[in-house]
Amino acid sequence: MRPADESTTPRPAAAGIDHGDDLAPRAAQGGVRAFAARGVVRWSAAAVVLAVLAYALAAGLPVYWVFLAMSAVISGVLLQSLGVVAGQAGMVSLCQMAFAAIGAWTTAQLNVWGVPGGLYVWLPLAGLAAVPFGLLIGLPALRLRGVHLAIITLGFAATVDIVMAANSFPGVSQGIVVGRPAGLGSDRQYFLFCCGVFALVAVALALVRRTRLGASWRALRESERATAAAGTSVPGAKLSAFAVSAFIAGLSGALLAGQLAMVVSRNFDPGQSLVAYAVAIMAGAHLAEGALIGGALGVVVAELLRRFDVPQQWANVVFAVGAVQAMTQGSGMSDGLRAVLHRRRRPRTGSGSPDSAGSAAPADSPAATPSPSAAPSPSSPPPAAPSSSETRAETAGSGRADALRIAGVSVRYGQVVAVNDVALTVPAGEVHGLVGPNGAGKSSLVDAISGFVPAGGGTVEVGGVDVSGLAVHRRARAGLRRTFQQDRVPVGLTVREYLRFAARRPLGDAELADGLAGLAAVAPGDPIAALDVGTRRLLEVAGTLLARPAVAVLDEPAAGLGHSESERLGAWLRQVPARYGTSVLLIEHDLDLVRAACSGVTVLDFGEVIAAGPPAEVFAEPRVQRAYLGQEPTT
Ligand SMILES: Nc1ncnc2c1ncn2[C@@H]1O[C@H](COP(=O)(O)OP(=O)(O)OP(=O)(O)O)[C@@H](O)[C@H]1O
């Protein structure tokens, strides 16, 4: 969902900086507000159209088709639950029908007990009853992925099925049907109620998408390492995705109990969880319209097969083929639909919308290349100081203590000693280089510093605070942030969403513009998927710096840049400590960039420090020339 309600203020005016066409003029803000207003109008209009459509269907369709439409909407609710755990967070879950069964069972039991409030009360309780099971299933997901997680979740579904089959649903043996509250008695009325629940879930999920929690799910899908490195707890993100997903699936089970009046274990066959997973992938259930399309397809395909006397199993084949197709393409039907709508809506001129603010060219055009030439000048006003206590912790390095001090750090991979007893200091307010030939141990050292591999002894201090025993995301929150050699920026986010996620705090428009000052052709509303890899890497650096950590470890940020771009990046990096209050440890193969940006440099070879000091002196050392440059000493 494209956020459409935020205005964009101009970037700080600095000589020689290309701000793009749209950030500078205040007139653009008027355009932004107009766009935001248009967004509200558009969504309101869509809500009215859908409400009218639902009423028309309820009033106009034959009762049999109303019943089928009800089934489609209830399936849509179930698919929305898969949209969270599989669509957004990228985890396999083959037990959604088990969560639905728990919701239905709870509803039936509350009905038997005669708990007041009827379905209006039973529905949320049914969702809540499924949450502990969602958390339970989320626990193995902390360690398992892919086929292993699929087996665990399917096993859970089978277990629930066996338990449910052995113990009939409450009220079934006594013939007690699940009653509907007054006003929902007819199928037409209940269909509208189901539509309302679907819409509530859709709106809630759309709102969550815009929060840090929603961003963490989508970041998780892309890279657990990068999610943790951005200061987000990976276990927390996984468990919350399973918990929310189970809640929504529980709601769908309760709705089904209300629809059928009496449910049995056959209604929640584990095989249906598999089919639902395929439909969710095929339809793109991470978006509400995808869940609705999936629910409708499930009903329509089954009905067509029934009418033509074709075995129902063929529906599963259709959905499996559709899911494979979606996985191959990397997008479901809802993504395709939004892409079409986005293309139709996107202004051709690239101006006048917040998504184009700051863009000299569309993000997916060849012009959207990294442009460190637009580096902020020292005359630019400093960004506003962060306010949260967490962010204050991240600025610890702006004090007198060294930003980063490591001592005695070693890394072993079995018999291979990748890093041996390394000590290194990044003084506060400096950019320090870490160089060495391929295989010298740079990446291993960065992994040890940031907590991705266990350091064999030694200490890591950030702003004078020992973070050696902390998990990755806690080190990040303590002010130690890093970027990656590989592209790990979550493509499911927009630029704005990503920068806020990476900064770990709300960012004003001025700060967003400031963060994008080095990326002239990128606008806050651009989807990251539309950016080239080089731009994504610079965006990762921008997000890291906007967090204002005490120290940022930048792992080869210049990879893929041309010589002149690399030079400009070097000039920009020199300004980072003054501009962001962040010291930098720069890992680079480009020695010209290191010379341009760094006041000190450490050279690694075979996992050991062989030289450290000012770049000119260090690069002149015979040992460095021999080891790193592959040259014999010139003296
Ligand atoms: N997972 C691993 N298992 C075993 N050995 C490893 C592993 N990762 C790295 N190594 C070894 O550790 C040593 C240091 O590798 P590392 O990747 O840290 O060096 P580097 O300086 O980052 O190299 P490059 O500049 O090519 O990225 C190398 O000998 C490498 O083969």
The ligand as a Tripos MOL2 file, in Angstrom:
@<TRIPOS>MOLECULE
LIG
   31    33     1     0     0
SMALL
NO_CHARGES

@<TRIPOS>ATOM
      1 N1         32.0210  -19.9070    6.7780 N.pl3     1 LIG1
      2 C1         33.3160  -20.1610    6.6180 C.ar      1 LIG1
      3 N2         33.7950  -21.3930    6.8280 N.ar      1 LIG1
      4 C2         35.1110  -21.6570    6.6820 C.ar      1 LIG1
      5 N3         36.0270  -20.7420    6.3300 N.ar      1 LIG1
      6 C3         35.6120  -19.4890    6.1010 C.ar      1 LIG1
      7 C4         34.2290  -19.1260    6.2310 C.ar      1 LIG1
      8 N4         34.1060  -17.8170    5.9490 N.ar      1 LIG1
      9 C5         35.3460  -17.3720    5.6580 C.ar      1 LIG1
     10 N5         36.2330  -18.3770    5.7440 N.ar      1 LIG1
     11 C6         37.6680  -18.2760    5.5410 C.3       1 LIG1
     12 O1         38.1430  -17.3050    6.4520 O.3       1 LIG1
     13 C7         39.1480  -16.5190    5.8300 C.3       1 LIG1
     14 C8         38.7510  -15.0520    5.8950 C.3       1 LIG1
     15 O2         37.6130  -14.8560    5.0340 O.3       1 LIG1
     16 P1         36.8690  -13.4730    4.9730 P.3       1 LIG1
     17 O3         35.6950  -13.6500    4.0600 O.co2     1 LIG1
     18 O4         36.5950  -13.0040    6.3280 O.co2     1 LIG1
     19 O5         37.9610  -12.5390    4.2800 O.3       1 LIG1
     20 P2         37.7490  -11.1310    3.5860 P.3       1 LIG1
     21 O6         38.9490  -10.3260    3.9110 O.co2     1 LIG1
     22 O7         36.4600  -10.5680    3.9640 O.co2     1 LIG1
     23 O8         37.7300  -11.4980    2.0510 O.3       1 LIG1
     24 P3         37.0270  -10.6790    0.8560 P.3       1 LIG1
     25 O9         37.7540   -9.3900    0.7230 O.co2     1 LIG1
     26 O10        37.2090  -11.5780   -0.3310 O.co2     1 LIG1
     27 O11        35.5780  -10.5030    1.2470 O.co2     1 LIG1
     28 C9         39.3260  -17.0400    4.4120 C.3       1 LIG1
     29 O12        40.3920  -17.9550    4.4140 O.3       1 LIG1
     30 C10        38.0200  -17.7580    4.1550 C.3       1 LIG1
     31 O13        38.2140  -18.8200    3.2440 O.3       1 LIG1
@<TRIPOS>BOND
     1     1     2 1
     2     2     3 ar
     3     2     7 ar
     4     3     4 ar
     5     4     5 ar
     6     5     6 ar
     7     6     7 ar
     8     6    10 ar
     9     7     8 ar
    10     8     9 ar
    11     9    10 ar
    12    10    11 1
    13    11    12 1
    14    11    30 1
    15    12    13 1
    16    13    14 1
    17    13    28 1
    18    14    15 1
    19    15    16 1
    20    16    17 2
    21    16    18 1
    22    16    19 1
    23    19    20 1
    24    20    21 2
    25    20    22 1
    26    20    23 1
    27    23    24 1
    28    24    25 2
    29    24    26 1
    30    24    27 1
    31    28    29 1
    32    28    30 1
    33    30    31 1
@<TRIPOS>SUBSTRUCTURE
     1 LIG1         1 GROUP 0 **** ****
